Amino acid sequence: MVEANTFREDLYYRLNILSITIPPLKERKEDVMELLHQFIYEFSLQYHRTIKIVDPQVTSALLQYDWPGNVREMRNVIERLVLLSVEGTISIGALPPKLIQSTLLSTGYDDSLQDDLND
């Protein structure tokens, strides 16, 4: 914004005391599982649901997805998964279609995924 002359340069340097660069979630795949557990815990309490099982295909999809919306997108997806869980199980059918298409369909889960989604 400074370069585009839409933000005062002097004000930028006054406010920019400490800069912290946090890479996007797609570059921090090791954080996905930790965030998954944290968000499941948070939403389980909020919605009074007990989550006992997360389908391995769900975990695989979450790890493969690039998360263009970063942690906020992941948080929303996990909230959806908790809300759509059945008998304490988070299943592949609860994933948003966009996420399924961009991950699982390109990794050889096509047949089993189609069966799960049709059930």
C-alpha positions as CSV (number, residue, x, y, z in Angstrom):
1,M,0.0,0.0,0.0
2,V,3.0,2.3,0.6
3,E,4.2,1.6,-2.9
4,A,0.8,2.3,-4.3
5,N,0.6,5.6,-2.3
6,T,-2.5,4.5,-0.5
7,F,-0.8,4.3,2.9
8,R,1.5,6.9,4.5
9,E,5.1,5.7,4.5
10,D,5.9,7.5,7.7
11,L,3.0,5.9,9.5
12,Y,4.0,2.5,8.2
13,Y,7.4,2.8,9.7
14,R,6.0,4.0,13.0
15,L,3.7,1.0,13.2
16,N,6.1,-1.6,11.8
17,I,8.1,-2.2,15.0
18,L,8.1,-6.0,14.8
19,S,7.3,-8.0,11.7
20,I,6.5,-11.7,12.0
21,T,6.1,-13.8,8.9
22,I,4.0,-16.9,9.2
23,P,4.0,-19.1,6.2
24,P,0.6,-20.3,4.8
25,L,-0.8,-23.6,6.1
26,K,0.0,-25.3,2.8
27,E,3.7,-24.8,3.7
28,R,3.1,-26.1,7.3
29,K,1.6,-29.5,6.8
30,E,2.9,-30.6,10.1
31,D,0.4,-28.2,11.8
32,V,-2.6,-29.7,10.1
33,M,-3.0,-32.6,12.6
34,E,-2.5,-30.4,15.6
35,L,-5.1,-28.0,14.3
36,L,-7.5,-30.8,13.5
37,H,-7.3,-32.1,17.1
38,Q,-7.6,-28.6,18.6
39,F,-10.7,-27.7,16.4
40,I,-12.4,-31.0,17.0
41,Y,-11.9,-30.5,20.8
42,E,-13.2,-26.9,20.5
43,F,-16.3,-27.7,18.5
44,S,-17.1,-30.9,20.4
45,L,-17.4,-28.8,23.5
46,Q,-19.3,-26.0,21.8
47,Y,-21.9,-28.3,20.2
48,H,-21.9,-31.0,22.9
49,R,-20.8,-33.8,20.6
50,T,-18.4,-36.6,21.3
51,I,-16.0,-37.4,18.4
52,K,-14.5,-40.9,18.7
53,I,-13.3,-41.7,15.2
54,V,-12.0,-39.7,12.3
55,D,-12.0,-41.7,9.0
56,P,-8.4,-42.1,7.7
57,Q,-9.6,-40.8,4.3
58,V,-10.7,-37.6,6.0
59,T,-7.2,-37.2,7.6
60,S,-5.6,-37.9,4.3
61,A,-7.7,-35.3,2.5
62,L,-7.0,-32.7,5.1
63,L,-3.2,-33.3,4.8
64,Q,-3.2,-33.1,1.0
65,Y,-5.4,-30.1,0.6
66,D,-3.6,-26.7,0.0
67,W,-5.9,-24.6,2.2
68,P,-6.2,-21.5,0.1
69,G,-8.2,-20.0,2.9
70,N,-5.6,-20.9,5.4
71,V,-6.4,-21.7,9.1
72,R,-9.8,-19.9,8.9
73,E,-10.9,-22.2,6.1
74,M,-9.7,-25.3,8.0
75,R,-11.5,-24.2,11.1
76,N,-14.7,-23.9,9.2
77,V,-14.3,-27.3,7.6
78,I,-13.7,-28.9,11.0
79,E,-16.7,-27.2,12.4
80,R,-18.7,-28.7,9.5
81,L,-17.3,-32.1,10.1
82,V,-18.2,-32.0,13.8
83,L,-21.7,-30.9,13.1
84,L,-22.2,-33.5,10.4
85,S,-20.7,-36.4,12.4
86,V,-22.9,-39.4,13.0
87,E,-22.5,-41.4,16.2
88,G,-19.1,-39.9,17.0
89,T,-17.6,-40.6,13.6
90,I,-16.3,-38.0,11.2
91,S,-16.7,-39.6,7.7
92,I,-15.6,-38.7,4.2
93,G,-19.1,-37.8,3.1
94,A,-19.1,-34.8,5.4
95,L,-16.2,-33.1,3.6
96,P,-17.1,-30.2,1.4
97,P,-17.3,-31.2,-2.3
98,K,-14.5,-28.8,-3.3
99,L,-12.1,-30.4,-0.8
100,I,-13.0,-33.9,-2.0
101,Q,-12.5,-33.0,-5.6
102,S,-9.2,-31.3,-5.2
103,T,-7.6,-34.1,-3.0
104,L,-9.1,-37.6,-2.9
105,L,-10.3,-37.9,-6.5
106,S,-6.7,-37.4,-7.7
107,T,-5.1,-39.9,-5.3
108,G,-6.7,-43.2,-6.2
109,Y,-9.6,-43.2,-3.7
110,D,-12.0,-42.7,-6.5
111,D,-13.9,-46.1,-6.2
112,S,-14.1,-46.3,-2.5
113,L,-15.0,-42.6,-2.2
114,Q,-17.8,-42.9,-4.7
115,D,-19.2,-45.8,-2.7
116,D,-19.0,-43.9,0.6
117,L,-20.6,-40.8,-0.9
118,N,-23.4,-42.8,-2.4
119,D,-24.3,-44.5,1.0
